[in-house]
Amino acid sequence: MKATAAVLRQADGPYVLEEIELDPPGPGEVLVRVVGAGMCHTDVVPRREGAPAPPPIITGHEGSGVVEAVGEGVERVSVGDHVVLSFDSCGQCPSCRRGAPPYCDLFLFRNFFGRRLDGTTGARDADGAEIASRWFGQSSFATHCVAAERGVVVVDRDLPLAKLGPLGCGILTGAGSVLVDLNVGAGDSIAVFGAGAVGLSAIMAARVVGAGPIIAVDLHPHRLALATELGATHALDGAGTDLVSRIQELTGGGARFTFDTTGNVAVIATAVAALRMGGHAGLVGIQTEPITFGPVDLLGRRISSILEGGADPQVMIPRLIELWREGRFPFDRLIETFPLEAINTAEEASLSGKVVKPVLLPSGRS
């Protein structure tokens, strides 16, 4: 079938809207009419030198929409279902079997290469040339996409479908890291570095479990103000030179947990230094240079590199929706919508920090 997609043709170029041809869904796949698609900083990865999925590529990995067709062997999803699209996983490896699909043995190959495991994409441009279209098992910056059933979560039809896409990655990562991978509990102190969509989702989840103090660290005053509204008990300017001492003062000697969403190695060093003995730092930002620690920096402390919050989307996304229904997880406050044709404006707004979570509307409606 034909679809309209935002294609990244060059690493340093803009997205271009093009008509593409999509193959029908194959075994274990579904065709989805995309209603909304969140923009995440991970969508910038194909712009980087040496990216596993270079242009031309259709990115987008926080889609939501309506199922229009299903492939052979699909059992959990039916035509007409409203769905949130999350990452792909194999379902067979030890991590998948124990309910931790973010640590699937094939996670990188199924999500970061823009192709199926057999090397095909299932999408072609007007000249018949292949375009990478399996970004995180979906490539949802388009009017339609073919997604892996393993990453498709069916949701109730009375929900605001266009706004649900970010639950599939950014919000899942922030909240899941707190609720699952770090397992933050009532009364635990936590400092969150970076008050973007992932960090703010972590802050909201920390409030849900009764953690405290909850410290937000960011460079943007408007994001710190929003963090305070959403659950942070303290807000610190990330440009400050006394961050470690301030966090130690606020937590009585150091935070039980720190959570870095920036990938900045200097910020990560601060996050580790701000831990108390026995503390745990979770890292979700993609680092672009090596991280170096001194001989005693990690003494009595733990660091985890966390993927997708360590959470199973089939479990966590319904849980977050229920918390939203209860008024305890207002993730929709992070969202600003854009038509698909404004994707380049949305990307700039995301990267500059002006908008916490841009959501593209391929149908033009919210």
C-alpha positions as CSV (number, residue, x, y, z in Angstrom):
1,M,0.0,0.0,0.0
2,K,1.0,3.6,-0.4
3,A,1.8,5.8,2.6
4,T,3.3,9.2,3.3
5,A,6.4,9.2,5.4
6,A,9.0,11.7,6.7
7,V,12.2,10.3,5.2
8,L,15.6,11.4,6.5
9,R,17.7,11.4,3.4
10,Q,21.0,12.8,4.7
11,A,22.5,12.8,8.2
12,D,22.8,16.6,8.2
13,G,19.6,17.3,6.2
14,P,16.0,17.8,6.9
15,Y,13.2,15.3,6.9
16,V,11.3,15.2,3.6
17,L,7.8,14.0,3.2
18,E,7.6,11.4,0.5
19,E,5.1,8.9,-0.8
20,I,6.3,5.4,-0.1
21,E,5.2,1.8,-0.9
22,L,4.7,-0.5,2.1
23,D,4.6,-4.3,1.9
24,P,1.8,-6.0,3.7
25,P,2.5,-7.1,7.2
26,G,4.4,-10.4,7.3
27,P,4.4,-13.1,10.0
28,G,4.2,-11.5,13.5
29,E,3.6,-8.0,12.1
30,V,0.6,-5.6,12.0
31,L,-0.2,-2.7,9.7
32,V,-1.1,0.4,11.8
33,R,-2.6,3.7,10.7
34,V,-0.5,6.1,12.7
35,V,-2.5,8.7,14.7
36,G,0.3,10.1,16.8
37,A,4.1,9.6,17.0
38,G,6.3,11.1,19.7
39,M,9.7,12.5,18.9
40,C,12.5,11.2,21.1
41,H,16.2,12.2,21.2
42,T,17.0,8.6,20.1
43,D,15.6,9.5,16.7
44,V,18.7,11.6,16.3
45,V,20.9,8.5,16.3
46,P,20.8,8.0,12.5
47,R,22.3,11.5,12.1
48,R,25.5,10.4,13.9
49,E,28.6,9.2,12.2
50,G,28.8,5.4,12.2
51,A,25.1,5.0,13.0
52,P,23.9,1.4,12.6
53,A,20.9,2.6,10.6
54,P,22.2,5.4,8.4
55,P,19.9,7.4,6.0
56,P,17.8,7.0,4.0
57,I,15.5,6.0,6.9
58,I,12.1,6.6,8.4
59,T,12.5,7.0,12.1
60,G,9.9,7.4,14.8
61,H,9.5,4.9,17.6
62,E,6.7,6.1,19.8
63,G,3.7,5.5,17.6
64,S,0.1,5.1,18.4
65,G,-2.7,4.3,16.0
66,V,-5.3,1.9,14.7
67,V,-4.6,-1.6,13.4
68,E,-5.7,-2.0,9.8
69,A,-4.3,-5.5,8.9
70,V,-2.5,-8.3,10.6
71,G,0.1,-10.8,9.4
72,E,0.3,-14.6,9.7
73,G,0.4,-15.9,13.3
74,V,-0.7,-12.6,15.0
75,E,-2.9,-13.6,17.9
76,R,-2.9,-10.7,20.5
77,V,-3.9,-7.9,18.1
78,S,-7.0,-7.6,15.8
79,V,-8.0,-5.2,13.1
80,G,-9.6,-2.1,14.6
81,D,-7.7,-2.3,17.8
82,H,-6.3,1.0,19.2
83,V,-2.6,0.4,20.0
84,V,0.6,1.9,21.4
85,L,3.8,0.9,19.6
86,S,6.9,0.1,21.6
87,F,10.2,-1.6,20.9
88,D,10.7,-5.1,19.4
89,S,12.1,-8.2,21.1
90,C,12.4,-11.9,20.3
91,G,10.2,-13.4,23.0
92,Q,12.4,-16.5,23.3
93,C,15.7,-15.5,24.9
94,P,16.3,-15.8,28.7
95,S,15.6,-12.1,29.3
96,C,12.3,-12.1,27.3
97,R,11.2,-15.3,29.1
98,R,11.7,-13.7,32.5
99,G,9.7,-10.6,31.6
100,A,12.6,-8.2,30.8
101,P,12.4,-7.7,27.0
102,P,14.5,-4.5,27.0
103,Y,17.4,-6.8,27.6
104,C,16.5,-9.2,24.8
105,D,19.6,-10.9,23.3
106,L,18.6,-9.3,19.9
107,F,17.5,-5.9,21.1
108,L,20.1,-3.9,19.2
109,F,19.5,-5.9,15.9
110,R,15.7,-5.7,16.2
111,N,15.6,-2.0,17.0
112,F,18.7,0.0,15.9
113,F,19.3,-1.3,12.4
114,G,16.2,-0.2,10.6
115,R,15.7,-3.6,9.0
116,R,14.2,-7.0,9.8
117,L,16.7,-9.7,10.9
118,D,16.7,-11.0,7.3
119,G,17.9,-7.6,6.1
120,T,14.6,-6.5,4.4
121,T,12.8,-3.3,5.2
122,G,9.4,-3.6,3.5
123,A,9.4,0.0,2.3
124,R,10.4,1.5,-1.0
125,D,10.5,5.0,-2.4
126,A,9.0,6.3,-5.7
127,D,12.1,4.9,-7.6
128,G,11.7,1.5,-6.0
129,A,14.8,1.9,-3.7
130,E,14.6,0.4,-0.2
131,I,14.3,2.8,2.7
132,A,15.1,1.6,6.3
133,S,11.7,1.3,8.0
134,R,12.1,-0.9,11.0
135,W,13.4,1.7,13.4
136,F,12.5,0.1,16.8
137,G,10.2,-2.3,15.0
138,Q,7.9,0.4,13.6
139,S,9.3,3.6,11.9
140,S,6.2,5.6,12.8
141,F,6.9,9.0,11.4
142,A,4.4,8.2,8.7
143,T,0.7,7.9,8.0
144,H,1.1,4.1,8.2
145,C,3.7,1.7,9.4
146,V,4.3,-2.0,9.8
147,A,5.1,-2.9,13.4
148,A,6.2,-6.0,15.2
149,E,3.4,-7.6,17.2
150,R,5.7,-8.1,20.2
151,G,5.9,-4.3,20.6
152,V,2.2,-3.6,20.1
153,V,0.1,-2.9,23.2
154,V,-3.7,-2.8,22.9
155,V,-5.4,0.1,24.7
156,D,-9.0,1.1,25.5
157,R,-10.7,3.0,22.7
158,D,-11.9,5.8,25.0
159,L,-8.4,7.0,25.5
160,P,-6.8,10.1,23.7
161,L,-5.0,7.9,21.2
162,A,-2.9,10.6,19.6
163,K,-1.2,11.4,22.9
164,L,-0.4,7.9,23.9
165,G,2.6,7.2,21.6
166,P,5.3,8.5,24.0
167,L,4.3,5.8,26.5
168,G,6.1,3.4,24.1
169,C,9.6,4.7,24.8
170,G,10.5,8.0,26.5
171,I,7.8,7.9,29.2
172,L,8.2,4.1,29.6
173,T,12.0,4.6,30.1
174,G,11.7,7.3,32.7
175,A,8.9,5.7,34.7
176,G,10.0,2.2,34.2
177,S,13.5,3.0,35.4
178,V,12.1,4.2,38.7
179,L,9.4,1.6,39.2
180,V,11.2,-1.5,37.8
181,D,14.9,-1.3,37.1
182,L,15.9,0.9,40.1
183,N,12.9,-0.2,42.2
184,V,12.7,3.1,44.1
185,G,10.6,2.9,47.2
186,A,8.8,5.1,49.6
187,G,11.2,7.5,51.4
188,D,14.1,6.9,49.0
189,S,15.9,10.0,47.9
190,I,16.5,10.4,44.2
191,A,18.2,13.1,42.1
192,V,17.1,13.2,38.4
193,F,19.6,14.8,35.9
194,G,17.7,16.2,32.9
195,A,14.1,17.3,33.1
196,G,13.1,16.3,29.7
197,A,10.3,13.8,29.0
198,V,12.4,10.9,30.4
199,G,13.4,12.8,33.5
200,L,10.0,14.2,34.2
201,S,8.4,10.8,33.8
202,A,10.9,9.5,36.4
203,I,10.0,12.3,38.7
204,M,6.3,11.6,38.3
205,A,6.9,7.9,39.0
206,A,9.0,8.7,42.1
207,R,6.1,10.8,43.5
208,V,3.7,7.9,42.8
209,V,5.8,5.6,45.0
210,G,6.3,8.2,47.8
211,A,10.0,8.8,47.2
212,G,11.7,11.8,48.8
213,P,13.4,14.1,48.5
214,I,13.0,14.2,44.7
215,I,15.6,16.5,43.2
216,A,15.4,17.8,39.6
217,V,18.5,19.1,37.9
218,D,18.3,20.9,34.6
219,L,19.6,23.9,32.7
220,H,16.2,25.3,31.7
221,P,14.2,27.2,34.3
222,H,10.8,26.4,32.6
223,R,11.6,22.7,32.9
224,L,12.6,23.0,36.5
225,A,9.3,24.8,37.2
226,L,7.4,22.0,35.5
227,A,9.4,19.4,37.4
228,T,8.3,21.1,40.7
229,E,4.7,21.0,39.6
230,L,4.9,17.3,38.7
231,G,6.5,16.1,41.9
232,A,10.1,17.3,42.4
233,T,10.6,18.6,46.0
234,H,13.7,20.6,45.0
235,A,15.0,22.1,41.7
236,L,18.7,22.8,41.0
237,D,20.3,24.7,38.2
238,G,22.6,22.2,36.4
239,A,25.1,24.9,35.7
240,G,25.8,25.3,39.4
241,T,29.3,24.4,40.7
242,D,28.1,23.0,44.0
243,L,25.7,20.3,42.8
244,V,27.2,17.5,44.7
245,S,27.3,19.3,48.0
246,R,23.7,20.7,47.5
247,I,22.4,17.2,46.9
248,Q,24.3,15.8,49.9
249,E,22.8,18.6,52.0
250,L,19.3,17.9,50.8
251,T,19.5,14.2,51.2
252,G,21.5,14.0,54.5
253,G,24.8,12.7,53.0
254,G,24.0,11.7,49.4
255,A,21.1,10.3,47.3
256,R,20.0,6.7,47.5
257,F,19.4,6.9,43.8
258,T,20.5,9.2,40.9
259,F,19.2,9.0,37.4
260,D,21.0,10.5,34.4
261,T,19.1,11.2,31.2
262,T,21.6,13.4,29.5
263,G,24.4,11.0,28.4
264,N,26.9,13.8,29.3
265,V,29.9,12.2,30.9
266,A,30.5,15.2,33.2
267,V,26.9,15.0,34.4
268,I,27.3,11.3,34.9
269,A,30.3,11.9,37.1
270,T,28.3,14.3,39.2
271,A,25.4,11.8,39.4
272,V,27.8,9.2,40.8
273,A,29.6,11.6,43.2
274,A,26.2,12.6,44.6
275,L,25.4,9.0,45.7
276,R,25.6,7.9,49.3
277,M,27.3,4.7,50.2
278,G,25.2,1.8,48.8
279,G,23.6,4.2,46.3
280,H,22.6,3.3,42.8
281,A,23.0,5.5,39.6
282,G,20.9,4.6,36.6
283,L,22.0,5.8,33.2
284,V,19.7,6.1,30.1
285,G,21.2,8.8,27.9
286,I,23.4,7.5,25.0
287,Q,27.0,8.4,25.8
288,T,29.1,9.7,22.9
289,E,32.5,9.4,24.6
290,P,34.1,7.1,27.2
291,I,33.3,7.5,30.9
292,T,36.2,7.5,33.3
293,F,36.1,7.0,37.0
294,G,38.8,7.4,39.7
295,P,40.0,4.5,41.9
296,V,37.5,5.1,44.6
297,D,34.7,6.8,42.8
298,L,32.6,3.6,42.6
299,L,33.5,2.4,46.1
300,G,30.3,1.1,47.6
301,R,28.2,2.4,44.7
302,R,26.4,0.8,41.8
303,I,25.9,2.0,38.2
304,S,23.4,0.5,35.8
305,S,22.9,1.2,32.1
306,I,19.2,1.0,31.7
307,L,17.2,0.2,28.5
308,E,13.5,1.1,28.2
309,G,13.3,1.2,32.0
310,G,13.8,-2.5,32.2
311,A,10.1,-2.7,31.8
312,D,7.8,-5.0,29.8
313,P,5.5,-2.6,27.7
314,Q,2.6,-5.1,28.0
315,V,2.7,-4.6,31.8
316,M,4.0,-1.1,32.3
317,I,2.0,0.8,29.6
318,P,-1.4,-0.3,31.0
319,R,-0.1,0.5,34.5
320,L,0.9,4.1,33.5
321,I,-2.4,4.6,31.8
322,E,-4.3,3.6,34.9
323,L,-2.2,6.0,37.0
324,W,-3.1,8.7,34.4
325,R,-6.8,7.9,34.8
326,E,-6.3,8.3,38.5
327,G,-4.7,11.7,38.0
328,R,-1.4,10.5,39.5
329,F,0.7,10.4,36.3
330,P,-0.2,13.4,34.1
331,F,2.2,12.6,31.2
332,D,0.0,14.5,28.8
333,R,1.3,17.8,30.3
334,L,4.6,17.1,28.6
335,I,3.1,17.0,25.1
336,E,2.8,19.6,22.3
337,T,1.4,18.4,19.0
338,F,2.7,19.2,15.5
339,P,1.4,18.2,12.0
340,L,3.7,15.6,10.3
341,E,4.7,18.3,7.8
342,A,6.2,20.3,10.6
343,I,8.5,17.5,11.7
344,N,11.7,19.6,11.2
345,T,10.2,22.4,13.4
346,A,9.3,19.7,16.0
347,E,12.8,18.3,15.9
348,E,14.4,21.7,16.5
349,A,11.9,22.4,19.4
350,S,12.9,19.1,21.0
351,L,16.7,19.5,20.6
352,S,16.6,23.1,21.9
353,G,14.6,22.2,24.9
354,K,11.7,24.5,24.0
355,V,9.2,21.6,23.9
356,V,9.4,18.6,26.3
357,K,7.7,16.0,24.1
358,P,6.7,16.9,20.5
359,V,4.1,14.6,19.1
360,L,3.5,14.4,15.4
361,L,0.0,14.0,14.0
362,P,0.1,12.3,10.6
363,S,-3.6,12.5,10.2
364,G,-3.5,16.3,11.1
365,R,-5.9,15.8,14.1
366,S,-5.2,15.5,17.9
